[in-house]
Amino acid sequence: GSGKSTLIESLLGGHEVTSGFLRSLPNIAYVPQQAWIMNATLKENILFFSDMDEARFRRALRCTQLESDLKLLLNGVETEIGEKGVNLSGGQK
């Protein structure tokens, strides 16, 4: 490949950078090919150890199109996701 994954892994501290520099935009996001999901509730996976901000939390549900899925989950946002998201469909991950 062209080194896209290596670049991202370097930004995240996964590779030691020995020379050069990087200039980036202030707002950048990384979406890995393999979803990283904790064995915890849906809410805990969304908050990811951050303090609860109801408006931001609801916006995250809306932006990820999970609002309609909440109706299908027995315990809503308190549903246990399971190891590596075993209780979610591929699209939900």
CNS distance restraints for C-alpha pairs under 8 A (distance, minus, plus):
assign (resid   3 and name CA) (resid   7 and name CA) 6.07 0.50 0.50
assign (resid   4 and name CA) (resid   8 and name CA) 6.35 0.50 0.50
assign (resid   5 and name CA) (resid   9 and name CA) 6.02 0.50 0.50
assign (resid   6 and name CA) (resid  10 and name CA) 6.01 0.50 0.50
assign (resid   6 and name CA) (resid  15 and name CA) 7.61 0.50 0.50
assign (resid   7 and name CA) (resid  11 and name CA) 6.32 0.50 0.50
assign (resid   8 and name CA) (resid  12 and name CA) 6.29 0.50 0.50
assign (resid   8 and name CA) (resid  30 and name CA) 7.77 0.50 0.50
assign (resid   9 and name CA) (resid  13 and name CA) 6.21 0.50 0.50
assign (resid   9 and name CA) (resid  14 and name CA) 4.86 0.50 0.50
assign (resid   9 and name CA) (resid  15 and name CA) 6.16 0.50 0.50
assign (resid  10 and name CA) (resid  14 and name CA) 5.29 0.50 0.50
assign (resid  10 and name CA) (resid  15 and name CA) 4.65 0.50 0.50
assign (resid  10 and name CA) (resid  16 and name CA) 6.69 0.50 0.50
assign (resid  10 and name CA) (resid  17 and name CA) 6.70 0.50 0.50
assign (resid  31 and name CA) (resid  35 and name CA) 7.84 0.50 0.50
assign (resid  35 and name CA) (resid  84 and name CA) 7.86 0.50 0.50
assign (resid  35 and name CA) (resid  93 and name CA) 6.39 0.50 0.50
assign (resid  36 and name CA) (resid  84 and name CA) 6.91 0.50 0.50
assign (resid  37 and name CA) (resid  45 and name CA) 6.66 0.50 0.50
assign (resid  37 and name CA) (resid  83 and name CA) 7.36 0.50 0.50
assign (resid  37 and name CA) (resid  84 and name CA) 5.19 0.50 0.50
assign (resid  37 and name CA) (resid  85 and name CA) 5.85 0.50 0.50
assign (resid  37 and name CA) (resid  93 and name CA) 7.88 0.50 0.50
assign (resid  38 and name CA) (resid  45 and name CA) 6.19 0.50 0.50
assign (resid  38 and name CA) (resid  81 and name CA) 7.62 0.50 0.50
assign (resid  38 and name CA) (resid  82 and name CA) 7.44 0.50 0.50
assign (resid  38 and name CA) (resid  83 and name CA) 6.59 0.50 0.50
assign (resid  38 and name CA) (resid  84 and name CA) 6.51 0.50 0.50
assign (resid  38 and name CA) (resid  85 and name CA) 7.48 0.50 0.50
assign (resid  39 and name CA) (resid  80 and name CA) 7.23 0.50 0.50
assign (resid  39 and name CA) (resid  81 and name CA) 6.02 0.50 0.50
assign (resid  39 and name CA) (resid  82 and name CA) 4.65 0.50 0.50
assign (resid  39 and name CA) (resid  83 and name CA) 4.60 0.50 0.50
assign (resid  39 and name CA) (resid  84 and name CA) 6.69 0.50 0.50
assign (resid  39 and name CA) (resid  85 and name CA) 7.25 0.50 0.50
assign (resid  40 and name CA) (resid  44 and name CA) 6.13 0.50 0.50
assign (resid  40 and name CA) (resid  45 and name CA) 6.60 0.50 0.50
assign (resid  40 and name CA) (resid  80 and name CA) 5.42 0.50 0.50
assign (resid  40 and name CA) (resid  81 and name CA) 5.76 0.50 0.50
assign (resid  40 and name CA) (resid  82 and name CA) 6.46 0.50 0.50
assign (resid  41 and name CA) (resid  45 and name CA) 6.27 0.50 0.50
assign (resid  41 and name CA) (resid  77 and name CA) 6.75 0.50 0.50
assign (resid  41 and name CA) (resid  78 and name CA) 5.22 0.50 0.50
assign (resid  41 and name CA) (resid  79 and name CA) 5.17 0.50 0.50
assign (resid  41 and name CA) (resid  80 and name CA) 4.17 0.50 0.50
assign (resid  41 and name CA) (resid  81 and name CA) 5.46 0.50 0.50
assign (resid  42 and name CA) (resid  46 and name CA) 6.29 0.50 0.50
assign (resid  42 and name CA) (resid  76 and name CA) 7.99 0.50 0.50
assign (resid  42 and name CA) (resid  77 and name CA) 5.12 0.50 0.50
assign (resid  42 and name CA) (resid  78 and name CA) 6.06 0.50 0.50
assign (resid  42 and name CA) (resid  79 and name CA) 5.85 0.50 0.50
assign (resid  42 and name CA) (resid  80 and name CA) 6.41 0.50 0.50
assign (resid  42 and name CA) (resid  81 and name CA) 5.99 0.50 0.50
assign (resid  43 and name CA) (resid  47 and name CA) 6.12 0.50 0.50
assign (resid  43 and name CA) (resid  77 and name CA) 5.01 0.50 0.50
assign (resid  43 and name CA) (resid  78 and name CA) 6.10 0.50 0.50
assign (resid  43 and name CA) (resid  79 and name CA) 7.99 0.50 0.50
assign (resid  44 and name CA) (resid  48 and name CA) 5.70 0.50 0.50
assign (resid  44 and name CA) (resid  49 and name CA) 7.04 0.50 0.50
assign (resid  46 and name CA) (resid  57 and name CA) 7.52 0.50 0.50
assign (resid  46 and name CA) (resid  60 and name CA) 7.63 0.50 0.50
assign (resid  47 and name CA) (resid  51 and name CA) 7.09 0.50 0.50
assign (resid  47 and name CA) (resid  52 and name CA) 6.85 0.50 0.50
assign (resid  47 and name CA) (resid  57 and name CA) 7.42 0.50 0.50
assign (resid  52 and name CA) (resid  57 and name CA) 7.18 0.50 0.50
assign (resid  53 and name CA) (resid  57 and name CA) 5.94 0.50 0.50
assign (resid  54 and name CA) (resid  58 and name CA) 6.11 0.50 0.50
assign (resid  55 and name CA) (resid  59 and name CA) 6.16 0.50 0.50
assign (resid  56 and name CA) (resid  60 and name CA) 6.18 0.50 0.50
assign (resid  57 and name CA) (resid  61 and name CA) 6.42 0.50 0.50
assign (resid  58 and name CA) (resid  62 and name CA) 6.20 0.50 0.50
assign (resid  59 and name CA) (resid  63 and name CA) 5.97 0.50 0.50
assign (resid  60 and name CA) (resid  64 and name CA) 6.05 0.50 0.50
assign (resid  61 and name CA) (resid  65 and name CA) 5.99 0.50 0.50
assign (resid  61 and name CA) (resid  66 and name CA) 5.08 0.50 0.50
assign (resid  61 and name CA) (resid  67 and name CA) 5.54 0.50 0.50
assign (resid  62 and name CA) (resid  66 and name CA) 6.30 0.50 0.50
assign (resid  62 and name CA) (resid  67 and name CA) 5.86 0.50 0.50
assign (resid  65 and name CA) (resid  69 and name CA) 7.85 0.50 0.50
assign (resid  66 and name CA) (resid  70 and name CA) 6.40 0.50 0.50
assign (resid  66 and name CA) (resid  92 and name CA) 7.36 0.50 0.50
assign (resid  67 and name CA) (resid  71 and name CA) 7.54 0.50 0.50
assign (resid  68 and name CA) (resid  72 and name CA) 7.49 0.50 0.50
assign (resid  69 and name CA) (resid  73 and name CA) 6.61 0.50 0.50
assign (resid  70 and name CA) (resid  76 and name CA) 4.88 0.50 0.50
assign (resid  70 and name CA) (resid  77 and name CA) 6.72 0.50 0.50
assign (resid  71 and name CA) (resid  76 and name CA) 6.67 0.50 0.50
assign (resid  72 and name CA) (resid  76 and name CA) 7.70 0.50 0.50
assign (resid  73 and name CA) (resid  77 and name CA) 7.94 0.50 0.50
assign (resid  73 and name CA) (resid  79 and name CA) 6.63 0.50 0.50
assign (resid  74 and name CA) (resid  79 and name CA) 6.81 0.50 0.50
assign (resid  75 and name CA) (resid  79 and name CA) 4.73 0.50 0.50
assign (resid  80 and name CA) (resid  87 and name CA) 7.77 0.50 0.50
assign (resid  81 and name CA) (resid  85 and name CA) 5.22 0.50 0.50
assign (resid  81 and name CA) (resid  86 and name CA) 6.70 0.50 0.50
assign (resid  81 and name CA) (resid  87 and name CA) 5.34 0.50 0.50
assign (resid  81 and name CA) (resid  88 and name CA) 6.77 0.50 0.50
assign (resid  82 and name CA) (resid  86 and name CA) 5.39 0.50 0.50
assign (resid  82 and name CA) (resid  87 and name CA) 5.87 0.50 0.50
assign (resid  85 and name CA) (resid  93 and name CA) 6.69 0.50 0.50
assign (resid  88 and name CA) (resid  92 and name CA) 5.75 0.50 0.50
assign (resid  88 and name CA) (resid  93 and name CA) 6.20 0.50 0.50
assign (resid  89 and name CA) (resid  93 and name CA) 6.39 0.50 0.50
